[in-house]
Amino acid sequence: MVRIQDILDTIVEYNPDAELHLVERAYIYSAQVHDGHMRLSGEPYLSHPLAVAFILARMKLDSESIAAGLLHDVIEDTHTTKEEIERRFGHNIARIVEGVTKLSKLSFSDKVYRQAESLRKMILAMADDIRVVLIKLADRLHNMRTLDYHKPDRKVAIARETLDIYAPIAARLGIFWLKQELEDVAFYYSMPEKYAEIDLLVDKARDEKEAYVKEVMEKLKEKMSAEGIEADIKGRFKQHYSIYHKMLSQNLEFNQVYDLIAFRIILEKKAQCYEVMGIIHDMWKPIHYKFKDYIGVPKPNGYQSLHTTVIGPHGQRVEIQLRTRDMDAIAESGIAAHWSYKEGAAIDEQTGKTFAWLRNLVENQEESTDPDEFLENVRIDLYSDEIYVFTPDGEIKTLPKGATPVDFAYMIHTQVGDQCVGAKVNGRIVPLAHKLETGNIVNIITAKDHHPSADWLNFVVTVKARSKIRHWINSQEKERSISLGKEMCEKLFRKKGYSFNAMIKSGEMDAAAKAFGFGNVDDVVAQVGFGKITSLQLLHKAVPDSEKDKDKENTGEKISSILHKIIGNKRKRKSSDGVIVKGLDDILVKFSRCCTPLPGDAITGFITQGQGVTVHRKGCVNILKMAPERQIDVQWSDSYTDSYPAKIRIRATDRSGLLADFATTISKNGANINNAQSETSEYGNVRSYFTISVSSIDQLNKVMSELRKLKQVTEVKRIVNAE
Ligand code: MN
């Protein structure tokens, strides 16, 4: 168990002026209120805040952070209130502890929208006071180190959450050691078999490569001393999770991962990094496209280094990183290295830049209300690698990997994005979907009357571009719906002997809009355009007497509005929920479009080139054509929550109200209609095709048997493989 003295000793080493008294008082108070509580491990509860505070001290944080670390669980787990903390320890510490408490209440492993909401709060907390998140990360690290005492299913859930949320945040903040430890412990608990497999392979490789590592190190050392350069040379194995991730994402075997060992040369001065790289390239032939200058162009989290890959002794590839001692410290501790322990010191430039990233993320989220969309956006921002491109004036812009000229245009300015019609990369015209690369000079061509296109959503990768394009499309759709709705209302009102426009002027329509719960006439008219309210319903609301001729209601409009209503409700489908791939927990799963499998169907998986696993129905003609060695066993998990598309065909003889009956039968049984097509032959034979969303094969069967009961229906069939 960590002792308070260990923490105080650590603080004094880097910050002799620290307010140790504050830390001691926090310790005494925490010990008092947690007294009698135990951890699952059987240790006194106090061991946890002590361990967290010790981690924070090793990150060289200020006294307030460390005191808050000691107190981080008191609001949640004891009777202490925020006011009490504030009275004893002041406003800042109370606010930080409250922030950590709020984050602790979030559950990331739940449904998508809860996860999105949680992540949003986490990011807001970061933008508010980064220390809240640093304490939360330290808290999670200690909980991961002591995870063994939890029940098995809790272990897996917590470990996954760590991989999904906490490790990427640590990475984004540049705290590399923390990211690595979180990843490896989480890997160990969430995929024990994979972990053991890699552990064994690394052990074996370590034996085999020991001599080789020694040889490379010796040669480098000899060369450095011959040149009179003082250097620290290290050779170490990639962490388990990185190896696993690389194998999975690039579809490699273990022995194909050539950069298992990274050699690192730590130098005194920046100029020496370039000098030494020149020397190494003289010794061993470099692979040119494998050279990266993160010194000239640092990563947004502050990381700096030169990376080069050369053909080393015996023709083997060797990856070498060169950096100064300062750069090395930043590469390990990221934002924490900049987060000055000198109390109240101004934020330095790099920290400011990192905050700018957070601020941008939060700002760009304000327009999106869809949690799926938010999560997708944050994921993109958290996980992707960056590229660096230039404006024609030579200004550097950082974009996620895969970014296109449209992303670049929106990064410059929303208006530039909205009006972008073309782009030049290094002076040559490229398509808007062109993927930019580091070093490109990008020139955007705009036209005043140009507008964003929905197609752009298929290739843009930045949050800003996405949310701005969606925003534009939504506003356009609304405008279109208003004018369509107006037209529909005018027509129907006229037919029934009323004047829609006169009723707007007289204010009668305002009352009707309010009765539907809308603030103004435009909003309710837009709903008519969307098909969510019929113009007749609106008329009845405005002139209640008109309801008498309800019987004569126009059935044509009714059918289309039922369909519209249902189609309007269709949910975006998530791709990877609901299926377990044997032995591989954390893999991207997609559902094939050719045979649209449903929970309950017998299924099989196909390993694609770098795109995870595609799930097909067993016996799908396409899977029969595919290489058997790439097929993999998959099964439905118990907890599928999504809806899946299924195609059905209905044959019937025509009668009035038939289509409406189909639609209501489908929706009555809880399924949504994504798409409907119907054709009637001149002899009155109807053939209708529906794509509907159902949650399982049972639900589909229920819908189909209900449809069969309808009058004049002769056949209802599920369609696979686009018959
Ligand atoms: Mn805790």
Boltz pocket constraint, residues with backbone or C-beta under 6 A from the ligand:
constraints:
  - pocket:
      binder: B
      contacts: [[A, 48], [A, 72], [A, 73], [A, 139]]
      max_distance: 6.0
